[in-house]
Amino acid sequence: MKPRAYKMNDKNDTDTSVGNYTCNDYRAEMILLSLQRRLNRPELGEQEKKKIQAEIERVKEEMGMS
């Protein structure tokens, strides 16, 4: 069986078909996960929560999740 070739996309490449998972995709997922974890900290003030929520929405939009 021939190994599957994965192509590295540039930032402007919008091809999201299976097999084109890139370092940028992984990075965006890890940023989103980190922001969600920060949002769940009990010691956060309301202002900080609003900032983090806005950043989460921005990242999701960039990822095409909203």
Buried (B, 14 or more C-beta within 10 A) or exposed (E): EEEEEEEEBEEEEEEEEEEEEBEBEEEBEEBBEEBEEBBEEEEBEEEEBEBBEEBBEEBBEEBEEE
